[in-house]
Structure formats: structure tokens, C-alpha cells
Amino acid sequence: MSIAWVSAGGIVGLAIAYGLFRFAKLGGGDGKLIIALGMLVGPVGILIVLFGMAIAGGVLSLIAMLRGQRDYAYVPAIAAGFVGYLGFVYFVV
């Protein structure tokens, strides 16, 4: 993995994390975790992670609504997206 690939993943992660932090009220620590994952998996991999993260976040959101909670931790959704990415890479690629 080259420094250009790591940098590109970090830039894509930064762009997405900043947008989520600024407009969707995602926490700063969650944003930094997304940037770090972008640097780990690259620019294409972070999009796969974010797809899994969105699905897991939707499930967590429904659970939080059923419990009557307004706020919930989003790190489990980020972790689930990364685990989904690992499974995708292992089984598909």
C-alpha cells in the first residue's frame, strides 16, 4: 500500500466525516475514527465501510426509537461497517 493510497483514503474519509460532523451532527471522535479507517482501507474501502455503517446505523436507530432514546452511540455502527468490509474482502475478493 503506497502513501498515495493511504492519503487518498484519508482525504475521502475526511471529506465524508466533515460532512457528517457538520450537517448530520456526528460526534468528533466518530469523525476521527472514520478518517482513520479511510487511511487503513483506502478510498474504495471506506465507501464499502460507510455502506455497511449506514445499514447498521439504521438498525441502531430503530432500536433507539423503540427504547425512546433520542441519542445513541454510533461507534457500534462504524465497527459493524468495518467488520462487514472485512467479510466482503475475505469472501468476495
BELHUGI-V191634 format. One record per helix or strand of 2 or more residues. SS is the DSSP state (alpha for helix, beta for strand). FROM is the first residue (numbers start at 1). LEN is the number of residues. Records with the same first field share a line. If there is no record, write none. Layout:
SS: FROM-LEN / FROM-LEN
//
This chain:
alpha: 3-21 / 28-40 / 75-17
//
